[in-house]
Each structure stands twice: as C-alpha cells, then as structure tokens.
Amino acid sequence: MGLLAATASRVDPDRLVAFAGRLAADAADELAAATGVTWRFYDEEPEPLADGDPRRPSEFLDEAALRMVEGPYDLVVVVTDAPLLARDRSRVAGLASPLSRVAVVSTHRLRVSGRDRPSRPLDAPAVRYNGAAVLLHQVGHLLGAAHDPDGGVMAPCEFDPERRSVPSFGDRAAGDLARTAARVPEEAVESRSVPGLVAFHVTSALRNPRKMLRALATSRAPLLPLFLPKLSTAAVAPTLILVFSAETWDVGLNLGNGTAALFAVVSVLAAAVYLVFSLNLNVPRERRGVVTEHVALLNVAILGILIAGTVGLFALVAGIMLVIAYVVFPPNLMTNWPSLEDPVVTAVDIVRTAGFIATVGVLSGALAGGLEDRTLLRHLALFRRRP
C-alpha cells in the first residue's frame, strides 16, 4: 500500500507524512488479521496543494494513479488535511473508489471539535485512533467489504471522541476480505505499444465483468448530463433550431430506420471516445512503463461510463424533441409538409426524426460543450456515495 500525503500550503508536510505512517502502523495488525496476508506500507513523497479549499476525492485521482503504477502498489491511500466533499457536498472523513483502488482520508473532520473549542491536534489520541478506523474502513471498501450494521470497522463512520484503540472487522467483513485479499496482487503489463495496451485493457475487462457492471450500475452514468449543464446546453441549443427546420424533417421523414439507428450508435460511441481522449481522462495522465490490471479496468470503466452518459444525453435531447413534436407543434402539421409524398406521418416517423435530431445534438454537445468539470465526472462515476 502506498501512502500519499497531500498537504495544504500552510501545513508542514512532514507532520502529515508522519501522521499517515502512524495510521498505517496502527491499522496493520487488524488488516493482516482480517485478510490473512501481510501488508507493507510505503510513504510517498508528499504532494503539495495550492490551498486548503474543500476538494472532491477525484481531484487526487491522477496523482494517486501515477504513484500506483510507479510503485507499483496494490492500493493507494491519500491522507490530506483539506476538507473532503461527498456527492451531496457534505464534509466527510474519507471516501473510497474500489475500482481504482484509491481511498482518501481527510484529517479535517477528525480535528474539528464543537463550538468554542479549539481544533484537536494531529497527535491527539482521538484523532489518531479515529483516523486509523477511517483508514481501515476505506481499505475495507477497496477490498469489497460493505457496511456492517452489526458494528466494527465497517459500521457507518462516526467520530468517537473516547476511542483509544483500533476497532476490529466483524466476522462477515473479515470473511469478505479474506476471500478477496488473495486476488489483490494482479497482472501487469509493460506499455510498449498501443495495440498491446488496447489488448490488455480489453482482456482485463473480460476477466472482471462483475467489477465493470458494478461500476456502471453504481455510477448512475445516464444521469451525468444533469450534472454537466455545459454539455447539455451545447447539445440542446442547436436542436431547438433544427426541430423547426423543414430540411431536418425532410431528412428525418425520408431516412431509413436502419440508417438512423446506425447513425445514432456510431455517433454516441464517437462522442464518448472523443471526450475521453480530447480531455485526457485516462489514468495515469502521464505515460508509464507498467500498467496494472485495476488501472486498465479504471480506464475501461471511464469509457463505459461516458458511453452510458452520452446515451443519457441522447435520451434527454430526444425526449425534448418528442415533447415539442407532440405538444408544441399544431395537429397534423407534418402531414402538410410540402416535400412529403405520403401525407400519413406515423409515430415511428416522428420518433425516428427526433432520434436523428438528438444524434446531431450529441455530436454538437461533445464537440462544443465537452466536460466543464472532469473531476466531477470521476467523482460521480468512481467514488462511493457514502463514506
């Protein structure tokens, strides 16, 4: 496990590095007992932060992934003194991304005390042992353990000011960890050629279909356009003009169903691939000689999530076009279209035309809008919703 300290500019990096090492030392015995294997911890060179503003965990992902392949490591835990934001913008003590095997632990929530009370120092016993509990909890998530309502490390995170020892994993969580620990060391490949890298990514995804499906299911990827207004606006704006254009309806009404479907599929895939490579969403961002299997899975998941997101964008734009066609347009307007040879316009014709317009909108959104916040995409797609 690699330990990466991410320090705000006003904090002495050595103190946070020492604190991260102390947490790992406190957690080592319990982690070994639960997994049945011995863990080694390595302190990485600290990463300075520009300021102490609140951060999403995805903002540490690039650097953590880079350190992971340089190590190489099985897991990377980032320890930061900056406030850590969950999906609902609440400040939490830690969050994990099981697919990328990166967890982030924040000392901010550990040090905050009640009103009119000074912040707890890093060497306070409550900060130390609650920090070790948070680290174990997040590592448990990285290794596939779920929340345990019966208590122990995997109980929902709560700060206990009286904690003076490291909690233990429950029997159920320990059983899950013991089953997955043997599979933690995994295959790696030297990235000598692009075809070799592509083949390694594909075979890694095929060997781990459950991980990929779980990542897609928990990401709520089709809803991504709702969190990316710039992308959605760039897709919807031109379609509002196209839907009232006679030429658009001429094409849509005379287009074959197969051609329209193929155009939509190719456009959605092209938009997703364009977003991945134009914004350099792959990890690590810097080319390295070794790529581990979970890094390959992370890259495949990012592409899959973007494909699902562009499908969601397609559905959003097509839905708006259908509402305009059925609600805004006067009745029988299309039957009086000058270039229409057959005066009968069926529901299939309207759906096909709405899909054609939505396809153009998806391409426009990808090319003109892009992703205004790449860290938000990773935050929603890769990190757990709750600590």
C-alpha positions, 0 to 999 in steps of 0.5 A: 500500500502506498501512502500519499500525503497531500498537504495544504500550503500552510501545513508542514508536510512532514507532520502529515507524512508522519501522521499517515505512517502512524495510521498505517502502523496502527491499522496493520495488525487488524488488516493482516488479521482480517485478510490473512496476508501481510501488508507493507506500507510505503510513504510517498513523497508528499504532494503539495496543494495550492490551498486548503479549499474543500476538494472532491476525492477525484481531484487526487485521482491522477496523482494517486494513479501515477504513484500506483503504477510507479510503485507499483502498489496494490492500493493507494491511500491519500491522507490530506488535511483539506476538507473532503466533499461527498456527492451531496457536498457534505464534509466527510472523513474519507471516501473510497473508489474500489475500482481504482483502488484509491481511498482518501482520508481527510484529517479535517473532520477528525480535528474539528471539535464543537463550538468554542473549542479549539481544533484537536491536534494531529497527535491527539489520541482521538484523532489518531485512533479515529483516523486509523478506523477511517483508514481501515474502513476505506481499505475495507471498501477497496477490498469489497467489504460493505457496511456492517450494521452489526458494528466494527470497522465497517459500521457507518463512520462516526467520530468517537471522541473516547476511542483509544484503540483500533476497532476490529472487522466483524466476522462477515467483513473479515470473511469478505476480505479474506476471500478477496485479499488473495486476488489483490496482487494482479497482472501487469503489463509493460506499455510498449505499444498501443495495440498491446495496451488496447489488448490488455485493457480489453482482456482485463475487462473480460476477466472482471465483468462483475467489477465493470457492471458494478461500476456502471450500475453504481455510477448512475452514468445516464444521469451525468448530463444533469450534472454537466449543464455545459454539455447539455446546453451545447447539445440542446441549443442547436436542436431547438433550431433544427426541430423547426427546420423543414430540411431536418424533417425532410431528412428525418421523414425520408431516412431509413430506420436502419440508417438512423439507428446506425447513425445514432450508435456510431455517433454516441460511441464517437462522442464518448471516445472523443471526450475521453481522449480530447480531455485526457481522462485516462489514468495515469495522465502521464505515460508509464512503463507498467500498467496494472490490471485495476488501472486498465479496468479504471480506464475501461470503466471511464469509457463505459461510463461516458458511453452510458452518459452520452446515451443519457444525453441522447435520451434527454435531447430526444425526449425534448424533441418528442415533447415539442413534436407532440405538444408544441407543434399544431395537429397534423402539421407534418402531414402538410409538409410540402416535400412529403409524398405520403401525407400519413406521418406515423409515430415511428416517423416522428420518433425516428426524426427526433432520434436523428435530431438528438444524434446531431445534438450529441455530436454538437454537445461533445464537440462544443460543450465537452466536460466543464468539470472532469473531476466531477465526472470521476467523482460521480462515476468512481467514488462511493456515495457514502463514506 
